[in-house]
């Protein structure tokens, strides 16, 4: 059993691992207008590069989650962060769209196991009464990575070029690995390494046989494309339809991720407080997710308003709602399955979301090239309410 101090130390490192994961993937989207121009790519071509990342990321969510449950968070994340840091460094040497797509593919393969592993560690190493807060902390790491990516990437690229920006994120990964290894000094190598022999992990088939797990999968298929869209396409939207320069994008795009960061932290604590007051865990999580779902139609208004600052503010509303939603969604997974199956289940839901992300990204490019971003913003306004209906068992699709 870990001491409280060691538990918080490891959860803090999980927070930074999630931050690195989302920082590394955001670098390309921030630099997309510059790289697209340099390589002479269309939006359709860029969508294929994004597809390469989402493809490998999706596959490794489900496979990597299984591997994390087998190896344990300690060894599994060591391998994952090391691999994706090398892939990030490889971006500095790409020569065109093809090699860029290959580098993105390997980055996605490395990052796939990261969030399942981080959620698994938070569930295993923290008191269940603090589960919402711990998972909120981990998911807020992803928000922090997304938050600092735009200004940090723009600043780094302005000093060492866009290739140097990718190399810099790889160096941050190496620093994290050193801290991760040192954090386990004095602990046995088997700490949270694998399921015990008398309590084997559930099979994919047994998990998929559970209706509550299938609802989690269907819901994530609905809402994940929105976050993929906000991660990979908003800088291009601001450049193409709002006429912003790279510097202006870097100065504005971090703002919605501040809202995401705040929501991640507040939502976990809020759901834990509801449980402490006698609410059932599903009721606490789903109530907060309903509040989030009712905020998400603000996303459609982004395409309708003329003021860019107002559009950014509406994006912040969407991201705040997503922060409440994803923290409670991940916590709901921890409440639904045994801790030994958390990474596998998170990976399965991520796989469904990734498949939806792949399909949506292949559609977004041609839609933008032939029409505009407006249909995409419209779609993003309705999927969270649908996902809530699925999770609550009230969907007409069931």
N, C-alpha and C positions, 0 to 999 in steps of 0.2 A: 504493500500500500504506500503510495506516495504521500509525502508531507504536503500540507496546504501550500507552503512556500514553493516547493518544487512543482506542484501542479500548476500554480499560477505562472511560474517561469516558463514551463513547457507550453502552456496555452498562449503566453505572450509570443513565443517563437512561432506558434501556429498562426497567430495573427500576422506576423511579419512574412511568413511563407505565403499566406493568401494575398498579402499586399504585393509581394514580388510577382506572384502569378499573374495578377491583373495589371500590374505595371508593365511587365514584359509584353503582354499581348496588346496593350494599348499603344505602344510606341508606333506601330505601323499605322494605326488609324489616325493618330495625330499628324504623322508625316505623310499621310496618303496623298494630299494635293501635290506635294513636292515630288514624291516618288512617281506618282502617276504621270506627271508632266515630264519628268526626266526619262522615263521608259516608254513614253508615248502610249500609255494604256487607256482604254475606254473604261467606263463604269462597269460594263459587262466583264472586261478582263480583270478588273479589280475584284469583282464578285467571285471570280474563279480562284483568285489567290486566297480570299477569305474562306472559300469553300474548302481549300486544301487544309487549312487550320482546323476548321470545324469538323471535317471528316475524321482526321486522326484523333482530335480531342474527344469526339463522340465515342469512337471505338474504344479509346483508352479509359474513358470514364467507366464503362461497364467492365472491361477487362482489368483496368487498374484498380478499381474498387475491390474486385475479387482478390487481386494480388496483395493489396493493402491489408485485407482481412487475414490473409495467409501469413504474410511477413511481419505484420505489425506496423504501427505508425513510425516507429523509430527507424527501422531499416528501409521501409518503403519510401518515406519522404526523402531520405538521404539519396536514394537512387533517382527519384523523380526530379528533385531540384538540381542535382548534378547534370542530369541529361538535358533538361530544358535550358539550363544556363549555357551549355555548349551550343545548343541549337540557336539561342539568342545571339551568341557571338558569331555564328555562321552567317547571320544576316548582314554583317559588315562586309562580306565578300561576294554578295550576289551581283550578277552581271545583267540581269534582265528579269522579265516576268516569270520565266520558267524556273530559274534558280531561286527566285524569291518564293515561289510557290512551294518548292522543295523544302526550303528553310522553314516556312510556316508549317508545313506538314510535320516536321520533326519537333517543332516547338509545341504543337498541339499534342503530339504523342507524349512528351514529357510532362505537360501540364495536366493531362487528363486525370491522373491519380491524385492530384494535389488537394482539391477541395474535399473529395471523399475521405482522404486521409486526415485532413485537418478537422473535419466534423467528427470523425471517429475518435481522434485523440481528445477532443473536447468532451465527448460523451464518456469516454473511459476514465479520464483523469480528474473529472470534477464531480462534486457532490450533485446528485440528481436535483436537489432543491435549487441549485445554481445553474442548471443545465441551460435554461434560456439565456442567462447572462453570458455563459461561456460560449455558446454558439453565436450569440450576438457579437461577442468580441471577435471571434474568428471571421464571421461574415463582414464585420466592419473593416477587417484587414483588406478584404477585396475592395471595399469602398475607398479605403485610403490609397491603394494602388491606383485605382481609377482617378482619384482626386488629384494626386500629385503628378500623374503621367503627363498631362498636357503642359503645365508650366515647366516641369523638369525636362521633358523631351525637347521643347522649344529652346530652352536655355542651353542645353547640352549641344543640340544640333547647331545652334548659332555659334558655338565656340569650337566644336570639333567635327562638325558636319553630321549628316544624318547617319552615316555608317558608324561614326564614333558613338552616337546615342545608343545603338544596339550593343556595342562593346561595353559601354558603361553599365548597362543593366546586367550583363553577364558577370561583371566584376562584383556587383551587389549580391548575386547568387552565391559566388564563392565565399564572400564574407558571412552570409547566412549559414552556409554549410559548416564553417569553422565554429560559429556560435552554437549550432545544433549539436555537434559532436561534444563540445565542452559541457553542454548542459546535462549530459548523461553521465558525466564522470562520477564514479562511486556507485552507480546503479548497476544491477545485474543485466546482462545482455538480453535476457528474456523479458524485460519490462515491456508489457503491452505488445509482445512480439507476435503472438499467434493464439488462436483459440485453444483451449485445453482439450485433451483427448476425450474427456467424458462429456464435453459440450461442443460437439462439432458445429461448424457454421452451417446455416441453412443453404440448401441448393437454390439455384435460380428458379427451378421449377416449383419448389415449395413456396418460395416468396411470391411468384406470379400467381399461385393458386389462391392467394389471399385477396379478397375484394378491396380491402383498405389499401393494399399496396398497388393494386391496379388503378385505383382512383388517384393515387399519388403520381403514377406514371402518366395517366391521361392529362392530369392538370398541368404537369410540367411541359408536356407537348404543346399545350396551348400558350403558356406565358413566356417560355424561354426565348422565342424569336424576338420578343420586344427588347430584351436586354442585349441580345446579339446585335440588333439594329442600333441601339444607342451606343454600344461599344465601338462598332466598326464603321458606322455610316454618318454619324452626326458631324464630325469635322468636314466630311465631303459635302454634306448638306449645307453647312454654314459657308463653305467656299463657293459652291455652285449656285445656290439660290439666295444667299444673303450677301455674297460678294466680299466676304471677310478674308483678310490675309492670314498667313500662318501665325504671325505674331498676335493678331487680334483673336484668332481662334484659341491660342494658348492662354490669352488673358481672360477668356470668358468660359470656356468649356469645363473648367474645373468646378464651377459653381453648382451645377446639379449634383455633383458627386459629394459636395459638402452636405447637401440634404440627405443623400444616401447614407453617408457616414453617421450622421446624427440619428437617422431612423433605425439603423442596425443596432446601435447601442441602446436606444430608448425602448425599442420593441421587445428585445429579449428581457430586459428588466421588467417591463410592463406585464408581459405574460407570466413571468415568475410571481409577480405581486398578485395577479388574479388567482393563480393556483394557491398561493398562500392564504388567500381569503376564502377558500373553499370551492372555487370553481374547479370543474374537471379539467384535465389538461387539454383534451380536444376542444372543449368549449372556449377556453382561454385563447388557444391558438387561432381557432376559426373566427372568433369574434374580431380579433385584431386584423385578420386577413380580410374580413368583410369591409372593415373601415378602409383598408388599403385599396380594395377593388373599386370602391365607390369614388375614389379620388382619381383613378387612372384615365377616365374620359378626358381629363385636361390635356392629354397628349395630342388629341386631334386638333385642339385649338392652336397648337404650335404652328401648323401650316396655314392658319387663317389670319393671324395677327401680323400687322405690318412692322411693328417695333421689334427689333432684334433683342433688346434687353427683356422685353415682355415675353418673347418666345423662349429665352433662356430660363426665365422664371417658371414658365409652364413646364419646361423640361425638368426643372427642379421638383415640381409637384409630382411628376411621374416617378422620378427617382426616389423621392421620399416615400411614396407609396410602395415602390418596389422593395425598399429597405425593410419596411414593416412586414411586407409579404414574405420575402425570402428568408428572413430570420425565423419567422414562425413556421414557415414551410419546412425548413431544415430541422427545427426543434420538433415538429410533428413527426418527422421520420424517426428521430431519436426516441420519441414516446411510443412509436408504433412497433418497432422491431427491437430485438435484443442488441446489446452493444456490439457483440461479435459480428452482427450482420449489418451494422450501420453503413460501413464503407461500400459494401456490395449494393445495398438498397439506394444509397445516394448515387452510386454509379449507374444503377439501372434507370433512375429518374433522369439523371444527366444525359444518359444515352437517348432517351426519348426526346428530351429537350434539344439535344444536339442534332438528331435527325430532323426535327422541325426547323432548327436553325439552318441546317444545310439547304433544305428545300426553300426556305424563305429567302436565303441569300442569293440563290440562283434566280429567284423571281425578282428580287429588289433591283438588281442591276439593270435588266431589260426594262422594268417599269420606269425607273428613273431616266434611262436613256430615251425612252419613247414618250413618257408623260411627265411626271414630276414625283416629288416625295409625298405629295398629299395623300394618295391611296394608302401608302405605308403607315402614315400617322393615323389615318382612320382605322386601319386594322388594329393598331396598337391600343386603341381606346376601348376595345370591346372584349379582349381575350381574358383579362383578369377576372371580370365578373363571371364569364363562362367557366373559368377554372375553379372559382369558388363554388359554383353550383355543382360541379363534378365532385369536389372534395366533400361537400356537405351531403352528398347523396341526393341532391334535388335536381340534377340535370335531366332535361328531357331526352338526352342522348343515351342514358343508361338503359 
